[in-house]
């Protein structure tokens, strides 16, 4: 009987902890209601950041940078909530933030259309709403801060126009199907490169869902199936790095062109080593600075509504060193 | 009639290998590159991690349990191992750390299941979320880069044979020996078949369950090292869902969810069937969505074929016994 009670109790505690973990999300503060370390700040504005997921490395980086940037503002207290890559959970988190009467709610959507009605609710409740990465277009009264995924791919595509040899055979790695950033980047490659270079042949194309290991497995099979491959065109750096892992330094692939997006630390190092050709920086640092700046302007009433973008700089061997320097200063690259 | 009996016995014992041979033949016809040394080496290398996890799932399922935390624990063990190597430069130390971390997580699983009688599904599900959270917390969600010599585990080779394949081969032999020729192996089948009877016959069920989880921990730890070194990064969100792949390979290979049934070679065959399927579809450029449908269909077919070929034996035995009974009655009368 005793053992049964203990077992039931333990199961109940585990189940509760699962629910609590799912419900309020993984805030990096000790409690989501009353963050202890922020009590020392002057009573100012309470801001909620609803992250799409803290388990994909870009989203995690952005969340980390937003928290760091918020620390620079004396009058802003920031709480982070994790949508765990699940529309239900993210929508619930938005509703909870509305009930908790935050002054501003920043939403990084998992799926724009799924979060749309909830961001509209934020506005209806008189709370400042900002959507980011990727923005949700056309919500009355909401603001947005984003990077333009079309531009991010286009800068690579324009470079590729002159770099990729005639009659080249290329492979394409796509992000998750239906993902706005993935789709826009692919659109850019189509319009800015493939449509302009009909001589280039796509020998293989598939979804690697932003993941390094998936891209690796695909590239291993493609190398067998197609032999000569002149370029890897990837919608993000993780996948590019994964495919590169298979062929870097191997005979016949020394001159392979590799393009990605994001400007991750890994990509910058690969570009510096001459293995990767180019990427476009999607700086979570710049994004977080712009987000907090936008939030502050809206909170203080300086502006009523803002839509703004960060830049989409191309990074190649020529300028990679200065970006690596920035990463080293931020501790994102060691040694 | 005796001949029919023999044939059905072969079918029942080797049915999954027949499926595997069938698959290999079809694949080699679909693409001339399939049976090349390069490609088969690739497939084996890609399968190493999944098959090692499948062995862990297999021994757990045979003894009536399972492990939903394999993918997450793999990630946790892997990132801590990578981190340790970067801090100390010791490959052996990093290898052992991975095993240590995975064994600790699995011991916690064992305590929940054995001492507190939590259902394995729930206990390992809890560990799945805890281990993943721990991995993400430790790395702040970022990938660990610049692994240096750590990649030798997953990308090196000995005498031309890739190291993951060597790991897989050695582990296959060990697990095979464990299940077939040790008392521990036999007790796994006993416990899975009928736990009360095993207790009654003097098997220390609790101790056996602990040992099984420790073995699973060792397997998951090794898989973690191989995975991270293959992708050349410490990925805290890597190997998501790998426990399902391990379970699938074990089930396709003939391991029964009701416990007490399963073989090492069967699991290996199951893993290769699924792996060849993925490989041939990539080689021939099958659309990604179609791949998912085909994969699910073939897994279902393989399992149904396997179950049917086993149940045929049972029905034939009943027929034969009935007939023998009748003859006996006639003689007596």
Interface residues (C-beta under 8 A of the other chain):
Chain A: X3 X4 X6 X7 X10 X11 X14 X15 X17 X18 X21 X26 X54 X55 X56 X57 X59 X60 X61 X63 X64 X177 X204 X206 X207 X212 X213 X216 X217 X218 X220 X221 X222 X224 X225 X238 X241 X242 X245 X264 X265 X266 X269 X332 X333 X334 X335
Chain B: X31 X33 X36 X38 X39 X42 X45 X46 X112 X116 X117 X118 X119 X122 X123 X126 X129 X132 X133 X136 X140 X141 X142 X143 X145 X146 X227 X230 X231 X232 X233 X235 X236 X237 X238 X239 X278 X279 X282 X283 X284 X285 X288
